[in-house]
Amino acid sequence: MDGGWRRRGRTTVKGDWKKWLLTGLMLTAPAVPAATVWEPRLRIAAEERYDDDLRLGAGATGGQLMTKLSPRLGVEGRDERLNLNGYYGADVLMRHGSGKVTLDHRGALELRHLLSRRLRVDTNVRVFRVTDPTSLPRDGLARSTSPTFFTQARLGLTARASERVDVRVGYGIEVVRILESGQEPGYAHTPSLEVMYRTTRRLTLGVEYRYQGFYYDNSLSQAHGVAGTLRYRLTRPTTLIVRGGPVRYLAPDGQEGGWVPRVNVELAREGELFDLGFAVGHDLVGASGFATALWADYASLMLARRFDHQFSAFGAASFFRNGRAPSRDWTTFGSTPLVSQGYAVGAGVEYRFSRQVAAQGAVDRIAQVGVAESAGAAGDLTRNVFAVRLIVTAW
């Protein structure tokens, strides 16, 4: 009996050893994700427009008809942990009256990758080389009619420290260069550290430290800011974000620094039939291509309404006001000789014949006035655009 007990005991120990070894291997071995699916993308837009073109030349008046071709080639990659989207696009604009042809370039890369259950990395890169500075995605960059290079890149690493706390380390860079003789590029480097605490399923509170380094024409200025964040989900598709705090601006040697308030309010809704995006605020920005750092007032509104699976309408409006840092004239009220401002409004409709083919009609008005520090001789960049376009998604 004793020998039988010992045999059974050795069998039990042996089985437990195998079980714990298998468990250890499962915990330490890297996860094997599903195969990544790669899909090419090709979209071509053909547009006919009437444009009060800013680049007609000195002494030119009125506008002219133009044809615009915009091919865009990209790739998408997806699996359980990866989401990647990248593309390169070109805009060929042919003017019927003058015969002048211009070529613009743009590209983007977005990546989101889950390194583990608690660690995520994401990045976003956008690059533009355009002959039309009013087409850039950041208001206030159009200071002349010259071609402009603009790039914006952000990298973030988010770690889940606990069930309710996330810690995010980020770095952003912006570069702007007005492609004129004698113009220097402007840079803005923005590392940051943010801690977010989910108090409820709807409410998240956070605090952020942000450093800004602005470099232009051999001059370096810096800023240190602390901001509190409130993120509240009003409904399932609607989120409100409020952020604010002080920013200490350190000007280059021999210039005056100061304090700048940072305020930002965003409301975003993404629904089945109706999308809304609204933002308003005041902040310190750089990488303008003509100054080290600027304060900026801004507001934007974007709407999209889908009436059915074929017909939809969209609209957008934005306003900006910029001045030299620091903050003595930061408010949108009042006026100084060194303040520029502008706005853009647009609206359009879209009809989808199929998943691959859609037609659009749009009207836009872009205005920038009060440009006292323009890089060239463009004091007023007002223009109107009326366009009809056909969009074909081949892949």
Buried (B, 14 or more C-beta within 10 A) or exposed (E): EEEEEEEEEEEEEEEEEEEEEEEEEEEEEEEEEEEEEEEEBEBBBBBBBBBBBBBBEEEBEEBBEBBBEBBBBBBBBBBEBBBBBBBBBBBEBBBEEBEBEBEBBBBBBBBBBBEEEEEBEBBBBBBBBBBBBBBBEBBBBBBBBBBBBBBBBBBBBBBBEEEEEBBBEBBBBBBBBBBBEEBBBBBBBBBBEBBBBBEEEEEBBBBBBBBBBBBBEEBBBBBEBEBEBBBBBEEEBBBBBBBBBEBBBBBBEEEEBBEBBBBBBBBBBEBEEEBBBBBBBBBBBBBBBBBBBBBBBBBBBBBBBBEEEEEBEBBBBBBBBBBBBBBEBBEBEEEEEEBBBBBBBBBBBBEBEEEEEBEBEBBBBBBBEBBEBBBEEBEEBBBEBBBBBBBBBEE
